[in-house]
């Protein structure tokens, strides 16, 4: 038995040395053991006054650069679902100051998307291993933990295109045009709304509503003001959103926010953005200039100004 434990210890030491050298080589090549997109989550300030959750619409839509006087945090990332929003909020809830405001973006897919499954969240879920408590990570896996903690041992990390720069930062200053926006809107509509259509139309998924309800309750418990919000879209996308879907979503959000005693700010058809190609990367994502303008308006207390010619 003693011999077995000695061999086990030697094996573990060899593995540790191999991992150490692999990570050292990775660091020398890539410049960091942590991908750029995770550093934002690792440097969240204490006593947060203003923050947002959300998917790429939240990540791209909020920029607090003009407000250094505030403790802020953009806690959004591409493909982040309401289920993951809830986990992120729980992870950082003790960093919020009393009286803080939290914006919870509602994208077209937020309430109707099917819950993530193990097969489609594996790679996307790895981001959370860098900053989230283990008990909050969906389908925690020691294999994924090892891939995150020792990227030098994980071949795909060596091939990662956006290790040293956030993917959004590469396109943040891009400006779209009408033709690009129209093509993007059709693709986005399919992936965000049409793919979830059923024979009976569109259905709110109880799992998503439950996540939203729990987030609002958690905010209230910690004296944080939750605000539901939809970021601006271009007209090309607004014009093709199915009216039955839009009516269903707006009806639910009006009823939900009234019941919860919170606000819903719908900037999706806002006249200050709806035709401004210079403020968008594509049909639904603001660029860096658009994010600054939108955030400044929001923090100044501005309310949505729906375009009268846009579908209601």
N, C-alpha and C positions, 0 to 999 in steps of 0.2 A: 504493500500500500504506500509506504514512504517513497519507494522508487517511482511509483505512478505519479505522486504529487510533485516530485522533483522534475520529472519529465514534463508535466503539465506547466510548471512554473517556467521551465526553460522555453517551452513552446510559446507561452504568452510573452515572454521577454523578446523572443525572436520576432513575433508578430508586431510588438510595439516598436521595435527598432526599424522593421521594414516600413511600418506606417509612418514613423517619424521621418525617415529618409524620403519616402514618397511625397509626403506633405512639404518637406523642405524643397524638393525639386519643383513641386507644383507652385510653391510660393515664389521661387526664383523666376519661373516662367510667366506666371499669371499676375504676380504682384500682390496677391492676397488669397487667403484661404476662405474668404467670405465673398460671395457674389455681390456686385454693386447694389442690386435691388433689395438685398436684405439689410444693408447698412442703415437705411432709413428707419427700419423697425428697431434696430439695435441702439439708435440714438434718440429715442423718444424722450422728451423732457419730462421733468416732474412738474406737477401742478399745471397740467394742461388746461388751457382756457377755451380753446377752439380746436375741434378735430373733425375729421370725416372718416367714414368707412367707405365701402363700395368696391366695385370692379374697376375696369379701366376708365369708366366714365367718372368715377370718383378720383382716381389717380390723376387723370388728365385734366379734370375739371376744376380742381382746387390748387391754388398756388398762394402761399402766405408770405412770399418774399417781400411784399410791400408793408408787412406788419411785424417788424422785428420786436415791437413793444409787447407783443402777445406771445404766450407759450402755446405753440400750435403743433399739430401732428396730422399728417396725411397717412392714414392707416389703410389705404385702399391699394389694391393690386389687380392686374388683369385676371379675369375669370373668377374673381372672388365672389362666392355665393353668399346668400343671407346666412346660411349655416356657418360658413367660415367667418363672416362678419361677426356673428355672435361669439365665436371662439376668440377672435382678436379682441373684441371688446372686453370679454372676461379676463383676458391676459393682461390688459392695461388698465382695468377699471380703477385700481388703486393709485394710478398716476394722475387722475383727473382732479382738478380743484373743484371745490363746492361752487355751484353756480355756473359751471362750464356749459358750453353748448356743443352738442354732437350732431352733425349732419349725417343722416342715413340715406344714401342715394337709392332711389327706386328706378331701376332700368326696365326696359320693356320685358326682359325675361325674368326679372327678379322673383315675381310671384307665381309664375306659371312653369318655370323650369323644373325638371325632374331632379330629385336629389342625386348628388354625385355618387358614383359607384367606385369600388376599389379599382377597377380597370381604367377608369378615365381620370382619376384624381391622383394617381401615383406620382407622376412627375411634378404636377402642379402643387401637390401637397408638400413636396420636399422643402419649399420655401419656409414653411412654418417651423421646421426643425432647428432653424438658426436662432429663433427668438421666443418661441412659445413653450409654455409648460407642457411637459409630456402628457399629462392627463387631459389636456385640451386638444391635442392633435388627433384629428380624425383617422381612425385605423392605424394607430401608431405601429411602426415596424422598426425593429432593431436594425434591419438591413438598410432602411432608409436613413436611420440615424447615423449609421456608419458612413454612408455615402455623403452625408452632409458634413460630418465631423472630420472625415479623412478623404477629401476630394482627390488627393493624389493617388488613392487606390481605385478610384472610380473613373473608368475610361471616358464615359460621356462628358465628365466635367472638363477633361483636357480639351474636348472638342467644342465646348460651349462658346457660342458666338458673342454672348452678352455678359460675360463674367465680370469684366472690368468697367462696364458701362450699362446703366439701366436702359432697357430696350426703348422706353419712351423718350429718353433723352436724345436718342439718335434722330428722332423724327419730330421733336417738340416744336421746332421752328418752321415746320413744313406748312404750306398753305395749299388748300385744295382749290378746285374750280368746279364749275357746274357739271361738266361731263363726268369728271371723276366722282363727284358727289352722287350723281344719279346712279352710276354703276355700283358704287359702294352701298348706297341705300338699298338696292335690290338684294344684294348679298346679305346685308345685315338683317333685313326683314326676314329672310328665310331662316337665318340662324338664331335670331332672337325671338321671333313670334310664330311664323308659319309652321315650323317644325313641331310645335307643341299643340297645334290645332287638332281637335278630336271631332268625331261625328257631331257632337253637340256644341261645337264651337270651342271656346277657350275656358279652361277650368283653373281656378285658383287652387294651388296645392296646399293642403293643410299644414304640411311640414314647413313650408316657407312662411305662412301666416303665423305659425307657432313661434318660429325663430324671431320674427319681427315683434311679436307680442312680448316675448321674454326680454328682448333688448330694451324695449320701452320701459318695462317694469324694472329692469336693472338700473337704467338711467335714473328713474324716479327715486329708487332706493338710495342712490348716491347723490341726490340733489343735482343731477345733470339734466339739462333741458334737451330732449331729443327732438330733432326736426327732420321730418321726411322731406326729401327733395328730389326732383328730377332735373338734371342738368340740360343746358340748351342743345337743340338739334337744328340742323339745317332744314329748309323747306322741302328739299328732295326726299328726306326721310319722313317728315311729318305728313306729307301729302299722300303717302302710300300705306300708312298704318291702318289696318282694318278698323272700321268704325265700331264693329261689335266688340273687338278686343279693347279699344280705347274706352268705350262706354263702361265695360265691365270693370276695368282697372280703376277708372276715376270714381265710379260708384263705390267700390270697396274702399278706396283711400279716403274719400269724403266721410263715409260712415265710420271707418276705423279711427281716423284722427278726431272726429267729433266725440266718439265714445271714450277715447284715451285723453282727450283734452289737450292735444298737441297740434302743431301746425304742419301743413303740407304745402310746400312751395313748388309749383309746377312751372319751370322755366323752359319746358320742351318746345313751346311755340312762341318764345319771347321775341318781340319785335326788334329788340336791340341786337339780336344774334341771328335770327332766322335766315337772313340773306347775306350774312357777312362771311364770305368764303375765306377772307384773310384771317379769320379767327378760328378756323377749323383745320384739323388734319384730314378729316374725312367727314362723312355725313353726320356722325354722332359724337365725335371726339374733338374737344377744344384743343387748340395748340397752346404754346406757352403764353402768347399774348392774350388769347381768349381766356385762359385760366386766370391770369392776373386781373383782367377786366371783370370777369364774372365774380371772383372772390372779393374784389374791392366793392362791387355793387352789393353783394350779399352782406358784407360786414358793415356797410354803411346803412343797412336797414331797408334797402330797396326791395320792392315786391315785384312779382312777375307782371309783365305787360304783354298779354297775349296779342299776337298779330290778328287783326280782325279778319284777314283773308284766309287764315289757316284753318284747317278742319277743327271742329270742336267736339 
